[in-house]
Amino acid sequence: MKAIRDELLVFEQSPLYEYRTANKYFPVVGEGSHDAAIMFVGEAPGLNEAKTGKPFCGAAGKFLTELFESIGVKREQVYVTNIVKDRPPENRDPTPEEIALYSPFLDRQVKIIQPKVIATLGRHSMGYVMRRYDLDLELDAISKIHGKSFETAFIDDDNKPQPLTIVTLYHPASALYNGGMRETHKKDFEILRKYA
């Protein structure tokens, strides 16, 4: 993880590097247990995250922590990261080019942590992770497959397949814009209880 952080600090080929350095932001590598059974993957850092270098530390992060607690999980038991490790300007969605540039870092994190479950947070994360782990045929609109699990595998450093469950979840920020989503999130999170 330290090697990943060091590479991200000088990741000049990223179109977000100049924006990050001009604003004195940090890359957001991720945080949590390196032995986590569950790895949560969001899309890209927001302003609070870029200022602190910590993932999901703003209002959406507070709600995410509440969701962890709803299934009896402490935040430090899981690993939380994003696909894109630098903040896009004005919190816009990450572009396909940015996802392609940063996703190899995420792939390395998966190999380091070897989670049993990757829980995707939001449609960009869901789209990348499902395609990456050969679930293209299962991919649908997030409104249709949120709260569902899909069985697949990843190839470890010994070139052996390791079982992997992908769980597709809405991004916690959606509950900040639509209070009615809070219950949907809590219901969807229940699927993770058996892995905790």
N, C-alpha and C positions, 0 to 999 in steps of 0.2 A: 504493500500500500504506500509505503514511503517513496518507492521508485515512481509509482504512478503520480503521487503528489509533486515530486521533483520535476517530472516531465511536463505536467500541466502548468507549473509555474513559468516555464519558458516555451509554451506551446504557441509559437509565433505564427504557425501556418493557419491557426484558427482565425476566422474573420472577427471573432469576439475578443481576441487578445488585446488589441489596441484600445477597445472600449473599456475593458477591465483595467488595464494599466493606467489609462487616462483618468479613471475615476477612483483609483486606489482600492479596487475591489480585490477579493480573493477568489481563486478557483474553489469550488465546493466538491471535494472528493467524495465524502460520505462519512458516516460515523455509526458506531455501534459495535456489536460483538463480531469478531472475525470467525467465530464458531457458530454463528446464528443459523437456526433452522429455517428462518424466514428472512428473505431479503426484499425490501420494498424499493421499487424503482419509480421515481417521479420523472418529470420531463426536463425541467431546467430550473436553476436557482432564481429566486426573486430578489428584491432589493435587500431585505434583512439578511438573507443567506449570503449574498455577495459581500455585504459589509462585514460579516462575522466569519465566513468560511464554513458555516454549519448548515446542514440541510434541514429544511422544514422547521425553521425557528421562529417564523412569524405566526400570524393568526391561523393559517391553514395547518401549520405544525402543531399548534396547541390543540386543534381539533383532532389531528392525527394521533397525538399522545392520548387523548381522551378515548379514541377508538381502540388503541392498544389496551388500555385499562379495561375497556368493556369486555374484552375476551381474556382478561387475567394475565396480560403480558406487560412487562416493564420495557420501556424504550431501549434500555441498555442491553436487553436480551436479543434484539433484532438488529439488522443492519439496514440503514436508510441511505439512499443515494439517488442520483438522477442520471439520465442518459447523458445529457449535455451538462458539462461541469462549470460553464461560465454563464453569467446572466445575459440573456438577449436584451437589447435596449427596450425600454418601456414595457418590460414583461411580455413582449410579443411571443407567439409560439415559436419554438425552434424550427428552423428550416430543414428540409430533407438533407441538404449539404452539411449542416451543422451536426445533425444526428449521425450521418455517415462518418464525419471526422472524429466525433467523440465516442462513438459506440465501441471501438476496440478497447478503450479504457474500461468500460462496463464489462465487456467480455472477460477481461483479465480479472476483474473483481469477482465475477461469478466463479472463475476457476480457483481463486484464492479461498473464498468463503465456502464453496461447495454447498449451497443451501439445498434444503429439501423442497422449498417453495420459493418462487419469485412471485410477489404480489405487485402487479402493475398498477400505477396510480395515474389514471388519465389515458386518453386515446392515443397520444403519440408514443407513450411508453408501451401501451398494449400492442400497438401496431408493430413496433420494432421487435419487442421480445417474442411475440408470437411468430413473426416471420423468421427470426433468428433461430428459434428452436423448432422449426419445421411444423408449425401449426397454421400455415397459410389457409388451409381449407376450412379451418374452424373460425377464422377471423370474420367478424361481422361488426355492425355498429355497436358501440359501447352500450347504448341504451338497450340492446338485445342480449348482450352476453355479460353484463356486469354481475358480479357475485357468483360466477361460475368457475369451475376448475377444469384444467386440461392436463392430461398426462403426456409427458415427453421425456427427453433425456438430454444431457450435455456430455461432451467428451472431455474427460479430465486430462491432466498432464501425462498420464500413463497411456493415453489413447484408448481408455476404456469408457464405455457409456455409463453414466450415473443417472438414476431415475430423478426426474424433476417434475414438479407440479407447478403449472402456471395458474394463478388466480387473478382474474381481471376485475379491477375496482375503479370506481369513479375517482377523480382527483378530489382530495378533501376540500380544496378551495370552492368546489361547486356548492357545498353546504353554506358557505359564507354569503353567496349571492342568492341562494334559495334555501331558506330555513327548512322547508319541507323535505329537503334531501337528507337531513340529519338522520332520520329514522331509516331511510334506505341504506345509508352508509353502515349504520349499526347492524342492520339485518345482513348485509353483504359480508361484513367482517366475521360473522358467526362461522362461516365456512373455514376460517383459519384456526378456530379454537382447537381442533384436533391435532394441529401441527405444533402448537405452542409448547 
